Structure formats: structure tokens, C-alpha cells
Amino acid sequence: MNLGELADTARSLVVTGKGILAADESAPTIEKRFKAIDLPSTEENRRAYRDLLFTTPAYRSHQRRDPLRRNDPATRRGRDAVHGGA
């Protein structure tokens, strides 16, 4: 990345109404949330939960990039490829 690209990236992170989201929605965290409502922490349920959380109109209108995510199979194939990638 050259200096111009770095500057562009830095500017895009501080645009009014945009920013970086740090959310711990890892499998262990989601399992705790699901236990509270007696829902099994399956790959399918975790994927559906993350899709619901990260595809709401309010979230999508404020995000700069996809959220950071841990290596959980449920993050690899989200609705509309929201969680696609390595």
C-alpha cells in the first residue's frame, strides 16, 4: 500500500457516521447468549444470528467494511455473502 492509499483508507475511517465495529460475536459468546434463551448453538443458528445482527439497515448504513470475525465455520457463509472470506 502506498502513502496515497494509506491516506485514503485513513480518511474513509473517520467519515462522519462511519467507523470501525468491534463486536465479540464468537462461537463461545454466542453460545452464552443462546443458553440464556434455550437455543442450541449450532453452526446454522450462529450464522442466522450473525446475519440478523450484521445485516440490519442501521448497521449496513454505518459500516465501512465487514466486521472482523474469528475462524468459525458459521462466519464463512452468511446470507448475501456478508461473512464471506477466509
PyMOL commands that set and color helices and strands:
alter all, ss='L'
color gray80, all
select helices_A, chain A and resi 3-13+27-36+43-54+57-62+73-75+79-81
alter helices_A, ss='H'
color red, helices_A
deselect
rebuild
show_as cartoon
